Amino acid sequence: MNQPAGSPLLFYLAAGTDPQRLAVGPALAAAAERAGWGFECYYDALRRGRHYGGGGPDSAPQEGAVSGAPMAGGDHAGRTLRLCERYAVVALGYPHSPLWPALDRARVDVLARTESPADLYEAAFGRLGLDVPELVLVLDAAPQGTHAIATAPFLYPALLSGPPALALEVSAAPAERDALEQMGARRFVGLGLAPERAEAFPGGLDEDERLDVSTGWTGFTANTATRFRAWGRGVLLADPAVVAAQLQKARRLRLLPLHGRPQTDVVKAAAEIVRDGAEPVFGRQWDDRDFFELARAGHGLQVVDPGPPFDATAAAPVPLPKTAEREAEPEPDDGQLERWASEGRVLVTLMLWSGMVRELDCIPRLIDLAAVTDLRAGLVVTAETFEHAGDEALELLALPPERGGVLGRLEPLLGSTGRGVAAEAYLGAERLGEHLRGSLRAVDRLVPAALRPRGWWPLLDAPLVPRRELPVGRRGGRPVVRFRPRGAPPPQEAAGNDSRGEPRRDLRALAGRAVRATGLDALLEERRPYDGFRPGELDQAIVAAVREAGLDYMWSKSGFGDPRVLWRDGDFVALPFTAGNWDGWSPFYTVGDARTLSHAERRLLRSPGPGWLATTIDSPLFALPGELWEHGSRLYEIASMVARGGRSGDLINVTPHIIARYARLLSDRAASR
């Protein structure tokens, strides 16, 4: 439920290592729901602020790499203070949480600084004005069975949809049970406990319902979601850490938790639940095949991490200031575009992808980048971006440079479904149009007309088709021989048509002892999932859906490299990207260094006539707080080179909308010859 500004909000703090949070959090969230309060939670964790591309969290290369942005880089304290400005916050929980100083400065109502479930319940139910329930659900946070399934994170719907209840994690001390009984608790019911842990629970259980974990993550979570389907309205597709930390979003949007390894399996197993759910699906990808399978189920994926931004900000979004309406700098007029065309000039722009909720931490750095370099570019966002961050750095989109903003420098573009990311060619035009129209309605409520997205950026608006490639190439200046490892899925499966788990990486078996002994294995490179594929022909139904949604132009993954209008209907144009490398790990073209951009610049300047250089920057790889220190200089080099007109100085840096206007003009000139 949406909460008006100033309404009460219960804020629960816990240590990320405390198993009781998986029981206490959902019980408090359900109690706040019954009392008509908002709810938020924050779980401490080691956070590195790195880009997490998928796979099992346990296989991450560095501890803390899967936990989101660190306290400072993610501005957790600042976001807490802004939350306290919007709500009448009542806080309780872990006494050593790093958010207490910010909460104390905001002079919030503090109920209890403790980890004791009984003390937390006593304080919360008294403040909420609720009777203490007689029922206590006992949950299990420990891994169970051969698949090491922790059931507790996925059982919050039992508390949010069932009768009033408290909850304990099964490892609770006997004193906690005694305290709850003194408060009025009478029935202790186990749900999803391992048998040996159920038997060890102090005082025993009145009932104990076992849940089948023998079928693995897919079977367990699909069955659990089906059980609570009447309550659910959407889907949270993620690993246990994200599911636990996104409890507040799950409560507000009634998200049913699903998880598979790979996740394409559970999307298929729970296809009806996914298909009938609201857009977008929230969660975290296992790999990029999720974007294909979710598209077939009619949805995009909106990626979240186990930390801020707080979901309560999206429940009461803040519109951007109206200053953009009166202070936007004038665009080049038609006469200027004509002169550039007559001179054969090439325009250049970047599209800075940052449309996921977890990527909001990139945006302050991208805005700084535009301010420092005078870059003109597109900022690819979603409705979720505006709903979660209207009172953060996004405000600077509406302020002119002379007042510290980037108005006229960064143009918002709507990404993919408008709320998440899908392989749009597999989503279908009708569903895409529906999602885009809904997203634009949401955006219109939050941004001035000058900042309403006019352009559209796709993940994959054309079906992938096979492309024959030589097994040799260059990577980072060195020659490589590419191979497909034994056990890898066939190419058509890697392209999103099926999934059979993670491919085995078998470089040792391929290279052999003799090759390794010579050091030649350094010249071998495993073929990436989308090597050997490229986008096919432009899908005219997709073009029509984007145009009819109310957008003025779109970019396409079709027709890469040649600056020409792919499709035109009146003033609406579909345009190709003209610079970048095929990512291979993901199905799109990107630029990762200035050298790649320079190659495209030389090629376009050698071609006769005017044109444009346009490409995508995968911003999280450079601008997340943990990535910035290692890779940020490459992003700065790219941006500063574009802003000053390329290496040659002959390019003209503009926003994407100007290139769309230029393309229309070039199309008209060609038609008149």
C-alpha positions in Angstrom: 0.0 0.0 0.0 1.2 3.5 -0.8 1.9 5.7 2.2 1.3 9.5 2.2 4.1 11.8 3.5 4.3 12.1 7.3 2.5 8.8 7.9 4.0 6.4 10.5 6.6 3.9 9.4 8.1 1.0 11.4 11.8 0.7 10.7 13.4 -2.6 11.7 17.2 -2.9 12.0 19.1 -6.2 12.1 22.5 -7.7 11.7 22.8 -9.5 8.4 24.1 -12.6 10.3 21.2 -12.8 12.7 18.9 -15.7 11.7 16.1 -14.3 13.8 15.7 -11.4 11.3 14.1 -14.0 8.9 11.3 -14.6 11.4 11.1 -11.3 13.3 11.2 -9.1 10.1 8.1 -10.7 8.4 6.2 -10.8 11.7 6.8 -7.1 12.3 6.0 -6.3 8.6 2.7 -8.1 9.0 1.9 -6.3 12.2 2.6 -2.9 10.7 0.3 -3.9 7.8 -2.6 -4.7 10.1 -2.0 -1.4 11.9 -2.0 0.6 8.7 1.7 1.6 9.0 4.5 1.6 6.5 7.4 -0.7 7.0 11.1 -0.7 6.2 14.1 -2.8 7.2 17.8 -2.6 7.0 20.2 -5.5 7.4 24.0 -4.9 8.0 26.4 -6.6 5.6 29.9 -6.4 4.2 29.3 -4.5 1.0 31.9 -4.0 -1.8 29.7 -2.0 -4.3 30.7 -4.2 -7.2 28.7 -5.2 -10.3 27.2 -8.6 -9.7 26.5 -10.2 -13.1 24.8 -13.4 -11.8 25.3 -17.0 -10.8 25.2 -18.3 -7.3 26.1 -15.8 -4.6 28.4 -18.4 -3.0 30.5 -18.4 -6.2 31.2 -14.6 -6.1 34.9 -13.9 -6.4 35.0 -11.7 -3.3 33.2 -11.7 0.0 30.7 -8.9 0.0 30.5 -8.6 -3.8 26.9 -9.5 -3.8 25.6 -7.2 -1.1 25.2 -3.9 -2.8 26.8 -0.5 -2.2 28.8 0.2 1.0 27.5 2.6 3.7 29.3 5.7 2.3 29.1 4.9 -1.4 25.4 4.0 -1.2 24.7 7.1 1.0 22.8 4.9 3.5 22.9 7.5 6.2 21.7 10.3 3.8 18.9 8.1 2.5 17.9 7.4 6.1 17.7 11.1 6.9 15.6 11.6 3.8 13.3 8.8 4.8 12.8 10.4 8.1 11.7 13.6 6.4 9.0 11.8 4.5 7.7 9.6 7.3 7.1 9.6 11.1 9.7 6.9 11.6 9.6 4.6 14.6 12.8 2.5 14.9 13.8 -0.6 16.7 16.3 -3.4 16.4 20.0 -4.2 16.4 21.8 -1.9 18.9 25.0 -1.7 16.8 23.4 -0.8 13.4 25.3 1.9 11.6 22.1 3.7 10.9 21.4 4.7 14.5 23.5 7.9 14.4 21.4 9.2 11.5 18.2 8.1 13.2 19.2 9.8 16.4 20.0 13.0 14.5 16.5 12.8 13.0 15.1 12.4 16.5 12.9 9.4 15.6 10.8 7.6 18.1 13.1 4.7 19.3 11.2 1.7 20.6 14.0 -0.8 21.5 17.7 -1.2 20.8 17.9 -5.0 21.1 18.1 -8.2 19.1 15.8 -10.1 21.4 12.6 -11.2 19.5 10.5 -11.1 22.6 11.6 -7.5 23.5 11.1 -6.4 19.9 7.6 -7.8 19.8 6.6 -6.3 23.2 7.8 -2.9 22.1 6.3 -3.0 18.6 2.9 -4.4 19.4 2.5 -1.9 22.2 3.3 1.0 19.9 1.2 -0.3 17.1 -1.8 -0.8 19.4 -2.2 -4.5 18.6 -2.9 -7.5 20.8 -0.1 -10.0 20.9 -1.2 -13.1 18.8 -1.4 -16.5 20.4 0.2 -18.1 17.3 4.0 -18.3 16.9 5.4 -19.7 13.6 8.8 -21.3 14.0 11.0 -21.1 10.8 14.3 -22.5 9.8 17.2 -20.4 8.4 19.7 -23.2 8.1 20.4 -25.1 4.8 18.5 -28.3 4.5 18.9 -31.4 2.3 21.2 -32.2 -0.6 20.3 -28.8 -2.2 21.1 -26.8 1.0 17.8 -25.0 0.9 17.1 -22.4 3.6 13.3 -22.3 3.8 12.8 -19.3 6.1 13.5 -16.4 3.6 10.8 -17.8 1.3 8.0 -18.1 3.9 7.3 -14.5 4.6 3.9 -14.9 2.8 2.8 -17.2 5.6 2.9 -14.2 8.0 1.8 -11.5 5.5 -1.2 -13.5 4.3 -2.2 -15.6 7.3 -3.7 -15.0 10.6 -1.9 -12.7 13.1 1.2 -14.4 14.4 4.6 -13.9 15.9 7.6 -15.8 14.5 10.8 -17.3 15.8 13.7 -18.8 14.0 14.1 -22.4 15.4 17.5 -21.7 17.0 15.9 -19.2 19.5 17.0 -19.6 23.1 14.5 -21.1 25.7 14.2 -17.7 27.3 12.7 -16.3 24.2 9.9 -18.9 24.2 9.3 -18.2 27.9 9.0 -14.5 27.3 6.6 -14.9 24.4 4.4 -17.2 26.6 4.4 -14.6 29.3 3.1 -12.1 26.7 0.3 -14.4 25.7 1.6 -16.7 23.0 0.0 -20.2 23.2 0.7 -22.2 20.1 4.1 -22.8 18.5 3.8 -24.2 15.0 6.8 -25.3 12.9 6.8 -24.5 9.2 9.5 -25.9 6.9 11.9 -27.1 9.7 14.5 -29.7 9.3 13.4 -32.7 11.5 16.4 -32.6 13.8 16.0 -28.9 14.4 12.3 -29.3 15.0 13.0 -31.9 17.7 15.5 -29.6 19.4 13.2 -26.6 19.7 12.8 -25.6 23.4 9.5 -26.8 24.8 8.5 -28.7 21.6 6.0 -27.8 18.9 2.2 -28.0 18.9 2.3 -28.7 15.1 5.1 -29.2 12.6 4.5 -28.9 8.9 7.4 -30.2 6.8 8.0 -28.8 3.4 9.5 -30.8 0.5 13.1 -29.6 -0.2 14.1 -32.8 -2.1 13.0 -31.3 -5.5 15.6 -28.5 -5.2 15.2 -24.7 -5.3 12.8 -24.8 -8.3 10.4 -27.3 -6.8 10.5 -25.8 -3.3 9.9 -22.2 -4.3 7.4 -22.9 -7.0 5.3 -25.0 -4.6 5.6 -22.3 -1.9 4.5 -19.6 -4.3 1.6 -21.7 -5.5 0.5 -22.1 -1.9 0.3 -18.4 -1.3 -0.8 -17.4 -4.8 -4.1 -15.9 -3.7 -2.2 -13.3 -1.8 0.4 -12.5 -4.4 0.3 -9.8 -7.1 3.9 -10.0 -8.4 7.1 -11.9 -8.3 10.4 -11.6 -6.5 12.9 -13.8 -8.4 16.1 -13.9 -6.4 18.5 -15.7 -4.2 17.9 -15.9 -0.4 19.9 -12.8 0.5 17.9 -10.5 -1.8 14.6 -12.1 -0.9 15.3 -11.5 2.8 16.5 -7.9 2.4 13.6 -7.0 0.0 10.9 -7.9 2.5 9.6 -4.4 2.6 9.1 -4.3 -1.2 7.6 -7.8 -1.1 5.1 -6.6 1.5 4.1 -3.4 -0.3 3.7 -5.1 -3.8 2.7 -8.6 -2.6 5.6 -10.3 -4.3 5.8 -14.1 -4.3 9.4 -15.3 -3.9 10.9 -17.7 -6.5 14.4 -19.0 -7.0 16.1 -21.5 -9.2 19.6 -22.5 -10.1 19.4 -21.6 -13.0 16.4 -19.3 -12.6 15.0 -20.1 -16.0 13.9 -23.4 -14.6 11.7 -21.8 -11.9 10.3 -19.2 -14.4 9.1 -22.2 -16.5 7.9 -24.2 -13.5 5.8 -21.3 -12.2 5.0 -19.9 -15.6 1.4 -19.1 -14.8 2.3 -17.2 -11.6 5.0 -15.2 -13.4 2.8 -14.4 -16.4 -0.2 -13.3 -14.3 2.0 -11.1 -12.0 2.5 -7.4 -12.2 5.3 -5.7 -14.2 8.1 -5.8 -13.4 9.5 -9.0 -11.9 11.9 -7.8 -9.1 15.0 -9.7 -8.2 18.5 -10.6 -9.5 19.5 -12.5 -12.6 21.2 -15.9 -12.5 22.5 -15.1 -16.0 21.2 -13.2 -19.0 19.0 -16.1 -20.1 16.6 -14.8 -17.4 15.9 -11.8 -19.6 14.8 -14.1 -22.4 12.7 -16.5 -20.3 11.0 -13.7 -18.5 10.2 -12.0 -21.8 8.5 -15.1 -22.9 6.4 -14.9 -19.7 5.5 -11.3 -20.5 7.8 -9.4 -18.2 11.0 -7.5 -17.6 13.3 -7.9 -14.7 14.1 -5.0 -12.3 17.3 -5.8 -10.5 17.7 -5.0 -6.8 20.5 -5.7 -4.3 20.2 -6.5 -0.6 20.4 -2.9 0.5 19.2 0.6 -0.1 17.6 2.5 -1.8 14.7 2.1 0.7 11.5 0.8 -0.8 9.5 3.3 1.3 10.8 6.1 -1.0 9.0 4.5 -3.9 5.8 4.3 -1.9 5.8 8.1 -1.7 7.8 9.3 -4.7 9.0 12.9 -5.0 8.5 14.7 -8.3 11.5 16.5 -9.9 11.5 20.3 -9.7 9.7 22.3 -12.4 12.7 24.5 -13.1 13.5 22.5 -16.2 10.4 24.0 -18.0 11.8 27.5 -17.9 15.6 27.0 -17.8 16.4 24.4 -20.4 19.1 25.6 -22.8 18.0 26.0 -26.5 18.6 23.2 -28.8 20.4 23.6 -32.2 17.7 24.9 -34.6 16.9 23.3 -38.0 19.2 25.8 -39.7 22.2 24.6 -37.7 21.4 21.0 -38.4 21.2 21.8 -42.1 24.6 23.5 -42.0 26.1 20.5 -40.3 24.6 18.2 -42.8 25.9 20.3 -45.7 29.4 20.2 -44.2 29.2 16.3 -43.8 29.5 16.5 -40.0 29.2 13.5 -37.8 27.4 13.9 -34.5 28.3 11.8 -31.4 26.5 10.8 -28.3 26.6 8.1 -25.6 23.7 6.3 -23.9 24.6 5.7 -20.3 22.6 2.7 -19.1 21.6 2.9 -15.5 18.0 1.7 -15.3 18.0 -0.8 -12.5 17.2 0.1 -8.9 20.6 -1.3 -7.8 22.2 1.1 -10.3 20.9 4.3 -8.7 24.3 4.5 -7.0 25.8 5.1 -10.5 23.7 8.2 -11.2 25.5 10.7 -8.9 28.7 9.7 -10.5 27.3 10.0 -14.0 25.9 13.4 -13.3 29.3 14.5 -11.9 30.9 13.0 -15.1 28.7 15.2 -17.3 29.4 18.2 -15.2 33.1 17.8 -15.2 33.5 17.0 -18.9 30.6 19.0 -20.4 29.4 15.8 -21.9 26.1 15.6 -23.7 24.6 12.1 -23.5 21.5 10.0 -22.8 20.7 8.6 -19.4 18.8 5.3 -19.8 16.4 4.9 -16.9 13.1 3.3 -16.0 10.0 4.5 -14.1 11.6 2.8 -11.0 14.5 5.2 -11.3 12.3 8.2 -10.8 10.1 6.6 -8.2 13.1 5.7 -6.0 15.4 8.7 -6.5 13.4 11.8 -7.1 14.9 13.5 -4.1 18.4 12.4 -4.7 20.9 13.2 -7.5 18.1 13.1 -10.2 17.1 16.6 -9.0 20.2 17.9 -10.8 18.7 16.8 -14.2 16.3 19.7 -13.8 18.9 22.4 -12.9 21.1 24.2 -15.5 24.9 23.9 -15.5 25.4 27.4 -14.1 23.4 26.4 -11.0 25.3 23.1 -10.5 23.0 20.8 -12.6 23.1 19.1 -16.0 19.9 20.2 -17.6 20.4 19.9 -21.3 23.4 17.7 -20.9 21.8 14.4 -19.8 18.7 13.4 -21.6 16.5 10.7 -20.0 15.7 7.8 -22.3 13.2 5.1 -21.3 14.9 1.6 -21.2 13.4 -1.7 -22.3 9.9 -2.4 -20.8 10.0 1.0 -19.0 10.0 -0.7 -15.6 12.5 -3.5 -16.1 14.6 -5.2 -18.8 13.5 -8.0 -21.1 14.7 -9.3 -24.5 11.9 -7.3 -26.2 11.8 -9.3 -29.4 10.7 -12.3 -27.3 8.3 -10.3 -25.2 6.0 -9.4 -28.1 4.8 -6.0 -29.3 1.5 -6.0 -27.6 2.9 -6.7 -24.1 5.8 -4.2 -24.7 3.3 -1.5 -25.7 1.3 -2.1 -22.6 4.3 -1.9 -20.3 5.6 1.3 -22.0 2.3 3.1 -21.8 2.0 2.3 -18.1 5.6 3.3 -17.4 5.2 6.7 -19.2 2.1 7.4 -17.2 4.1 6.8 -14.0 7.0 9.0 -15.3 4.6 11.8 -16.4 3.5 12.2 -12.7 7.1 12.7 -11.6 9.0 14.7 -14.2 8.4 18.1 -15.9 7.6 17.9 -19.6 11.2 19.0 -20.5 12.5 15.8 -18.9 9.9 13.4 -20.1 11.7 10.6 -22.1 11.3 11.0 -25.8 13.6 8.2 -26.9 13.6 4.4 -26.2 16.6 2.1 -25.6 16.2 -1.7 -26.1 18.1 -4.6 -24.7 17.2 -6.7 -27.8 14.4 -5.5 -30.1 15.2 -8.0 -32.8 15.5 -11.8 -32.6 19.0 -13.3 -32.4 20.1 -15.1 -35.6 23.3 -17.3 -36.0 26.3 -15.6 -37.4 29.4 -17.5 -38.5 32.5 -16.2 -36.8 36.2 -17.1 -37.2 37.6 -18.8 -34.1 40.4 -16.3 -33.9 40.2 -12.7 -32.8 41.7 -10.0 -30.6 41.0 -9.2 -27.0 42.7 -6.3 -25.3 45.3 -6.0 -28.0 46.3 -9.7 -27.9 45.4 -12.5 -30.4 43.2 -15.2 -29.0 41.7 -18.5 -30.2 38.1 -19.0 -29.1 36.7 -22.3 -28.1 33.4 -23.6 -26.7 34.1 -25.8 -23.6 32.8 -29.3 -23.2 29.5 -29.4 -21.4 28.4 -25.9 -22.6 24.9 -25.6 -24.0 24.5 -25.6 -27.7 24.5 -22.1 -29.3 20.7 -21.9 -29.7 20.3 -22.6 -26.0 22.9 -20.0 -25.0 20.9 -17.5 -27.1 18.0 -17.8 -24.8 15.9 -20.6 -26.2 16.6 -23.1 -23.4 18.8 -23.6 -20.3 20.4 -26.6 -18.7 22.4 -25.1 -15.9 25.8 -23.5 -15.9 28.2 -24.6 -18.6 31.2 -26.5 -17.4 34.4 -24.6 -17.9 36.8 -27.1 -19.3 39.9 -25.2 -20.4 42.2 -27.7 -18.8 40.6 -30.6 -20.7 40.8 -28.7 -23.9 44.3 -27.4 -23.7 46.0 -30.5 -22.3 49.2 -30.8 -20.5 51.4 -30.1 -23.5 49.6 -26.9 -24.4 49.8 -25.6 -20.8 53.4 -26.5 -20.6 54.2 -24.2 -23.5 52.2 -21.3 -22.0 50.0 -21.2 -25.1 46.8 -21.6 -23.0 47.1 -17.8 -22.4 46.1 -17.4 -26.1 42.9 -19.5 -25.6 39.6 -17.8 -24.7 36.3 -19.4 -24.0 33.5 -18.4 -26.4 30.9 -16.3 -24.6 27.2 -17.3 -24.6 26.2 -14.8 -27.3 29.3 -15.2 -29.6 28.1 -16.5 -32.9 24.8 -14.5 -32.8 23.7 -11.1 -33.8 20.4 -9.2 -33.9 18.3 -10.0 -37.0 16.0 -7.8 -38.9 14.1 -4.9 -37.3 10.7 -6.0 -36.0 8.2 -3.6 -37.3 5.6 -4.6 -34.7 8.1 -3.6 -32.0 8.6 -0.2 -33.7 4.9 0.4 -33.9 4.5 -0.4 -30.2 7.2 2.1 -29.2 5.7 4.8 -31.4 2.1 4.2 -30.3 3.2 4.4 -26.6 4.0 8.1 -27.2 7.8 8.1 -27.8 9.4 10.1 -30.6 12.3 7.9 -31.6 14.0 4.6 -30.7 17.4 3.0 -31.0 17.7 -0.5 -32.4 20.2 -3.4 -32.1 19.5 -4.1 -35.8 21.5 -2.6 -38.6 24.6 -2.0 -36.4 27.3 0.3 -37.8 25.7 2.2 -40.6 24.2 5.6 -39.7 20.9 5.4 -41.6 17.2 5.5 -40.6 16.0 2.0 -40.3 12.4 2.9 -40.1 10.3 6.0 -40.3 6.7 6.8 -39.8 6.0 10.5 -39.9 8.5 12.1 -37.5 9.1 8.8 -35.6 12.5 7.2 -36.5 14.2 4.0 -35.6 18.0 4.3 -35.5 21.0 1.9 -35.3 23.9 2.1 -33.0 27.1 2.8 -34.9 30.0 2.1 -32.5 30.9 -0.6 -30.0 31.7 -4.3 -29.6 29.3 -7.1 -29.4 29.4 -7.8 -25.7 29.2 -11.6 -25.9 28.3 -12.1 -22.3 25.2 -10.0 -22.8 23.2 -9.5 -26.1 24.1 -5.9 -26.9 26.8 -3.6 -28.3 28.8 -1.6 -25.8 32.0 0.5 -25.6 34.4 -0.3 -22.8 37.4 1.9 -23.7 38.3 4.9 -25.8 40.2 2.8 -28.3 37.0 1.2 -29.5 35.3 4.6 -29.9 38.3 5.9 -31.9 38.0 2.9 -34.3 34.4 3.9 -35.0 35.3 7.5 -35.3 37.9 6.9 -38.0 35.5 4.6 -39.9 32.6 7.2 -39.9 34.9 10.1 -40.8 36.2 8.1 -43.8 32.7 7.5 -45.1 31.3 10.2 -47.4 28.5 12.3 -46.1 27.1 13.2 -42.6 26.2 10.7 -40.0 26.3 9.9 -36.3 28.3 7.9 -33.8 26.1 6.5 -31.1 26.8 3.7 -28.6 25.9 2.4 -25.1 28.0 2.5 -22.0 27.2 -0.2 -19.4 27.5 2.2 -16.5 27.5 -0.3 -13.6 30.8 -1.7 -14.8 32.4 1.7 -14.3 30.3 3.8 -11.9 29.1 1.6 -9.1 31.0 2.7 -5.9 33.3 -0.3 -5.9 33.9 -0.3 -9.6 34.7 3.4 -9.8 38.1 3.0 -8.2 39.3 0.3 -10.6 37.6 1.3 -13.8 36.3 4.9 -13.5 39.3 6.4 -15.3 38.3 4.5 -18.5 34.8 6.0 -18.3 36.3 9.4 -17.8 38.5 9.0 -20.8 35.6 7.9 -23.0 33.4 10.8 -21.8 36.0 13.5 -22.1 37.0 12.3 -25.6 33.3 12.4 -26.7 32.8 15.9 -25.2 35.7 17.4 -27.0 34.6 16.0 -30.4 36.5 12.7 -30.5 40.2 12.2 -31.0 40.0 14.2 -34.3 38.0 17.0 -32.7 35.7 16.9 -35.7 32.8 15.2 -34.1 29.9 17.3 -32.6 28.7 16.1 -29.2 24.9 16.3 -28.7 22.2 14.5 -26.8 20.4 11.5 -28.5 17.3 13.6 -29.3 19.4 15.9 -31.5 20.7 12.9 -33.4 17.1 11.8 -34.0 16.3 15.2 -35.4 19.5 15.0 -37.5 18.5 11.6 -38.8 15.1 12.9 -39.9 16.7 15.7 -41.7 19.2 13.4 -43.5 16.4 11.1 -44.5 14.5 14.1 -45.9 17.5 15.2 -47.9 18.1 11.8 -49.3 14.4 11.5 -50.3 14.5 14.8 -52.1 17.5 13.9 -54.4 
